[in-house]
Amino acid sequence: MADKVLVVMSCTTKICIGCKQEKSLDEFYKNRDHKDGRASYCKVCRKLNNQQPYIQKIHRDREHQYRLNKTYGISLKEYDQIFEKQKGLCAICGQSETRKIRGVIPRLCTDHDHKTKKVRGLLCHHCNLILGNAKDDIIILEKTINYLKESKLMVKDMT
């Protein structure tokens, strides 16, 4: 029986997902999250992206404006007015948004009545989930409050 020979080939190049060019691994920043230990973008493409954050912000603002107008019928200016009126805090818990998406804190969620589509205010992600999971049903929310109150009393009785 013939012995099997294991051939290990070292990869010294990678294709940048930005410029689509094959480049030496030295032209990529180190990134231990990737199998090959290198970032997906070459150093040149990464620097170009970092030099244009204002373009990315303009794109995000335009995208947000489009979504606000299409979904809720309000402008970015109206969103900003609500945001200022609430002092940048959630209308329910009074806290600022704490969740992060890719290291960036997103805008507050636009809360609206699902029947009338009228905007009620801006909420943090967690408070928005509470209303959404309760389907904006006041009875469910009241039962939830009663449940929490009763469970606190039960815990006190056990101790």
RACORBEL-V163994 format. One record per residue. N is the residue number from 0. PHI is phi in degrees with one decimal (none if undefined). OMEGA is omega in whole degrees, 0 to 359 (none if undefined). D_FIRST is the distance of its C-alpha to the first C-alpha in Angstrom with 1 decimal. Layout:
# RACORBEL-V163994
N | PHI | OMEGA | D_FIRST
N | PHI | OMEGA | D_FIRST
This chain:
# RACORBEL-V163994
0 | none | 183 | 0.0
1 | -78.4 | 177 | 3.8
2 | -73.0 | 177 | 6.5
3 | -83.7 | 180 | 9.2
4 | -108.8 | 179 | 12.5
5 | -93.5 | 180 | 15.7
6 | -105.8 | 179 | 18.6
7 | -108.4 | 179 | 22.0
8 | -107.7 | 179 | 25.0
9 | -94.2 | 181 | 28.4
10 | -89.8 | 182 | 31.1
11 | -113.8 | 179 | 34.3
12 | -131.6 | 180 | 36.4
13 | -153.2 | 178 | 37.8
14 | -97.7 | 179 | 40.2
15 | -71.4 | 180 | 43.5
16 | -79.3 | 178 | 44.7
17 | -84.6 | 184 | 48.3
18 | -95.6 | 177 | 48.3
19 | 64.6 | 180 | 45.0
20 | -101.3 | 175 | 44.1
21 | -81.8 | 184 | 40.8
22 | -136.1 | 176 | 41.6
23 | -64.4 | 179 | 40.1
24 | -59.9 | 178 | 39.4
25 | -64.4 | 181 | 42.2
26 | -88.9 | 178 | 44.6
27 | -121.1 | 175 | 43.9
28 | -70.4 | 177 | 45.3
29 | -71.8 | 178 | 43.0
30 | -154.1 | 185 | 42.6
31 | -72.4 | 178 | 40.3
32 | -75.3 | 180 | 40.7
33 | -95.9 | 182 | 38.4
34 | -56.5 | 183 | 34.6
35 | -87.1 | 177 | 34.8
36 | 78.1 | 182 | 37.7
37 | -128.5 | 180 | 40.2
38 | -67.5 | 181 | 43.1
39 | -78.2 | 180 | 43.1
40 | -98.8 | 175 | 46.1
41 | -69.9 | 183 | 46.3
42 | -60.6 | 181 | 49.0
43 | -64.6 | 180 | 51.4
44 | -64.8 | 179 | 51.3
45 | -62.4 | 180 | 51.6
46 | -66.6 | 178 | 54.7
47 | -61.9 | 178 | 56.2
48 | -64.4 | 181 | 55.8
49 | -72.3 | 180 | 57.4
50 | -81.6 | 184 | 60.3
51 | -122.9 | 181 | 61.4
52 | -66.9 | 180 | 61.8
53 | -65.3 | 177 | 65.2
54 | -67.1 | 178 | 63.8
55 | -63.4 | 179 | 61.4
56 | -63.9 | 178 | 64.4
57 | -60.4 | 180 | 66.4
58 | -64.0 | 179 | 63.6
59 | -62.9 | 179 | 63.3
60 | -63.4 | 179 | 67.1
61 | -64.5 | 179 | 67.3
62 | -64.4 | 179 | 64.6
63 | -64.4 | 178 | 66.4
64 | -58.5 | 181 | 69.7
65 | -61.7 | 182 | 68.3
66 | -65.0 | 179 | 66.8
67 | -61.0 | 183 | 70.1
68 | -67.4 | 183 | 72.2
69 | -69.5 | 186 | 70.1
70 | -84.5 | 188 | 69.4
71 | -115.6 | 180 | 72.5
72 | 71.6 | 177 | 75.1
73 | -121.7 | 179 | 75.7
74 | -93.0 | 176 | 75.4
75 | -62.2 | 178 | 73.6
76 | -62.6 | 179 | 77.2
77 | -65.7 | 176 | 78.0
78 | -58.8 | 181 | 74.7
79 | -62.0 | 178 | 75.6
80 | -65.9 | 177 | 79.1
81 | -63.9 | 180 | 77.7
82 | -58.4 | 179 | 75.4
83 | -66.3 | 179 | 78.3
84 | -60.3 | 179 | 80.5
85 | -87.5 | 180 | 77.8
86 | 57.3 | 177 | 77.4
87 | 74.6 | 184 | 73.7
88 | -113.9 | 179 | 73.2
89 | -63.1 | 181 | 72.0
90 | -67.9 | 181 | 74.9
91 | -98.1 | 186 | 73.8
92 | -91.5 | 178 | 72.5
93 | 74.6 | 180 | 74.1
94 | -106.8 | 175 | 71.0
95 | -82.2 | 179 | 69.3
96 | -63.6 | 181 | 65.8
97 | -115.6 | 182 | 63.1
98 | -67.1 | 178 | 59.9
99 | -125.1 | 174 | 57.8
100 | -120.4 | 183 | 55.7
101 | 51.1 | 177 | 53.4
102 | 81.4 | 182 | 55.7
103 | -115.9 | 176 | 58.9
104 | -79.5 | 182 | 61.6
105 | -76.7 | 177 | 62.4
106 | -66.7 | 174 | 66.0
107 | -64.8 | 179 | 67.6
108 | -73.2 | 177 | 67.0
109 | -88.6 | 180 | 69.8
110 | -86.7 | 181 | 71.1
111 | -147.4 | 175 | 72.9
112 | -76.0 | 185 | 74.4
113 | -70.9 | 178 | 72.1
114 | -84.5 | 184 | 75.1
115 | -91.4 | 183 | 77.4
116 | 68.9 | 181 | 74.8
117 | -76.4 | 180 | 77.2
118 | -72.9 | 181 | 75.8
119 | -99.7 | 182 | 76.7
120 | 166.1 | 180 | 75.3
121 | -115.3 | 184 | 72.2
122 | -127.1 | 171 | 69.8
123 | -71.6 | 184 | 66.9
124 | -57.2 | 184 | 63.6
125 | -66.7 | 179 | 63.8
126 | -67.9 | 177 | 67.3
127 | -63.4 | 177 | 66.5
128 | -65.1 | 179 | 63.6
129 | -59.0 | 180 | 66.1
130 | -63.9 | 181 | 68.5
131 | -64.5 | 180 | 65.8
132 | -69.1 | 176 | 64.2
133 | -85.6 | 180 | 67.7
134 | 56.6 | 181 | 68.4
135 | 55.5 | 183 | 71.6
136 | -89.9 | 182 | 73.0
137 | -61.6 | 180 | 75.7
138 | -63.7 | 178 | 75.6
139 | -62.5 | 180 | 71.9
140 | -66.0 | 177 | 72.5
141 | -65.4 | 177 | 75.5
142 | -63.6 | 178 | 73.5
143 | -64.4 | 179 | 70.8
144 | -61.9 | 179 | 73.5
145 | -61.3 | 178 | 75.0
146 | -59.7 | 180 | 71.6
147 | -64.2 | 179 | 71.1
148 | -63.7 | 181 | 74.6
149 | -66.2 | 181 | 74.2
150 | -67.8 | 176 | 70.8
151 | -67.4 | 179 | 72.4
152 | -66.0 | 180 | 75.2
153 | -65.3 | 180 | 72.8
154 | -65.5 | 179 | 70.9
155 | -63.6 | 180 | 74.2
156 | -65.8 | 182 | 75.2
157 | -74.5 | 183 | 72.0
158 | -91.2 | none | 72.5
